[in-house]
Amino acid sequence: MSSRKLLYIATALLWAALISVASAAAPAKTSSKSAADNEIERGRYVVAISGCNDCHTHRFLLSGGKTPEKEWLTGSTMGWRGPWGTTYATNLRLYFQEITEEQWVQVAKEIQRRPPMPYYSLNAMTEADVRALYKYVRSLGPAGNPAPKFVPADKAPPQPFVQFP
């Protein structure tokens, strides 16, 4: 066999090996990206069905849920006043920048907050849903300002607030 034919065969085998390696590596990369995308999309779903935006997104209820996603979960200056005092929905986009996913999993299982936060619903979420929620909120990036501080029951909060009996 001539050296030219050997060089041709070696080149063809090298190309075949490179194509094989590249095509074998590509699906792994794609599936890990799509797995991450699926988890973020799952988190978006969890946020939507659990009503997080109702309180944690300014004017979400008043807009009939038509608030642009870029404004989601940035907290609200709407107070929720009752015998416990006046609470404000946390800016989750800022809060999730301060904690790790592991810390969030722990918080979600143990948190107990003043009304109207339905902490018992958060406590009941599966770990997979809690992790997906975290990844989704983190994917939105930080935005907005911190929510106002809690106002004790014996102090009058600034407007606006919802008064509970």
C-alpha positions in Angstrom: 0.0 0.0 0.0 1.3 3.4 -0.9 2.1 6.0 1.8 -0.4 8.3 0.1 -3.2 5.7 0.6 -2.1 5.1 4.2 -2.2 8.9 4.8 -5.7 9.1 3.3 -7.0 6.2 5.4 -5.4 7.6 8.6 -7.0 11.0 7.8 -10.4 9.4 7.2 -10.1 7.4 10.5 -9.1 10.6 12.4 -12.0 12.5 11.0 -14.4 9.7 11.9 -13.1 9.5 15.4 -13.4 13.3 15.8 -17.0 13.3 14.5 -17.8 10.4 16.8 -16.4 12.1 19.9 -18.1 15.4 19.0 -21.4 13.8 18.4 -21.2 11.8 21.6 -20.3 14.9 23.6 -23.1 17.1 22.1 -26.1 15.2 23.5 -24.7 15.3 27.0 -24.2 19.0 26.8 -27.7 19.5 25.4 -29.4 17.3 27.9 -27.8 18.9 30.9 -28.8 22.3 29.5 -32.3 21.2 28.8 -32.5 19.6 32.3 -31.5 23.0 33.8 -34.0 24.8 31.6 -36.7 22.2 32.6 -36.0 22.9 36.3 -36.2 26.7 35.8 -39.5 26.2 33.9 -40.8 24.0 36.7 -39.9 26.8 39.2 -41.8 29.3 37.0 -44.8 26.9 37.1 -44.5 26.5 40.9 -44.5 30.3 41.3 -47.5 30.7 39.1 -49.7 28.0 40.7 -48.8 28.7 44.3 -49.7 32.4 44.1 -46.3 33.8 45.0 -46.9 36.7 42.6 -50.2 37.7 44.4 -48.2 39.3 47.2 -44.6 39.3 46.1 -45.2 41.2 42.8 -46.4 44.8 43.1 -49.9 45.3 41.6 -50.1 41.7 40.3 -53.6 41.1 41.6 -54.8 44.5 40.3 -53.4 43.8 36.8 -55.2 40.5 36.7 -51.9 38.7 36.5 -50.7 40.6 33.5 -47.6 42.1 35.2 -44.6 41.5 32.9 -42.4 38.7 34.1 -39.4 41.0 34.4 -41.2 42.7 37.3 -42.2 39.4 39.1 -41.2 38.8 42.7 -39.7 42.2 43.4 -41.7 42.7 46.6 -44.4 45.2 47.3 -45.1 48.3 49.3 -48.6 47.1 49.9 -49.0 46.4 53.6 -51.1 43.6 55.1 -52.4 44.9 58.5 -54.1 42.9 61.2 -53.8 42.1 64.9 -50.2 40.9 64.3 -49.1 44.3 62.9 -48.4 45.2 59.3 -46.3 42.8 57.1 -44.9 43.4 53.6 -44.0 40.8 50.9 -40.3 40.3 50.7 -38.5 41.1 47.4 -37.6 37.5 46.6 -35.3 38.5 43.8 -33.0 40.3 46.3 -33.5 37.7 49.1 -32.5 34.8 46.9 -29.2 36.6 46.1 -28.3 36.4 49.8 -28.8 32.7 50.4 -27.7 29.4 48.9 -30.0 26.8 47.4 -29.3 24.6 50.5 -30.2 27.4 52.8 -33.4 28.0 50.9 -34.4 24.3 51.1 -34.0 24.5 54.9 -35.9 27.8 55.2 -38.7 26.5 53.0 -39.2 23.5 55.3 -39.1 25.4 58.6 -40.2 29.0 58.0 -43.2 30.4 59.9 -44.2 33.9 59.1 -47.0 36.3 60.0 -50.1 36.5 57.9 -50.9 36.6 55.1 -47.9 34.5 54.1 -49.1 30.9 53.7 -45.9 29.4 55.1 -47.7 26.1 55.7 -48.0 25.7 51.9 -44.4 26.5 51.4 -43.5 24.0 54.2 -45.5 21.3 52.4 -43.8 21.7 49.0 -41.6 18.9 47.8 -37.8 19.4 47.9 -37.8 19.2 44.1 -40.3 22.1 43.8 -38.5 24.2 46.4 -35.2 23.8 44.5 -36.9 24.5 41.2 -38.5 27.7 42.7 -35.1 28.8 43.9 -33.5 28.2 40.5 -36.3 30.1 38.7 -36.1 33.1 41.0 -32.3 33.2 40.7 -32.6 33.0 36.9 -34.6 36.3 37.0 -31.7 38.1 38.6 -31.8 40.8 41.2 -34.2 43.7 40.7 -36.2 46.2 42.7 -35.9 47.5 46.2 -36.2 45.8 49.6 -39.7 45.6 51.0 -40.6 48.0 53.9 -40.0 46.7 57.4 -42.6 45.1 59.6 -44.7 47.7 61.5 -45.9 46.6 65.0 -49.6 46.5 65.7 -49.5 49.6 67.9 -48.1 51.7 65.1 -49.9 53.1 62.0 -48.4 52.0 58.7 -48.1 54.2 55.7 -50.7 53.7 52.9 -51.3 51.5 51.0 -52.3 48.6 53.2 -55.0 46.0 53.3 -56.8 45.9 56.7 -57.8 42.5 58.1 -60.5 42.4 60.8 
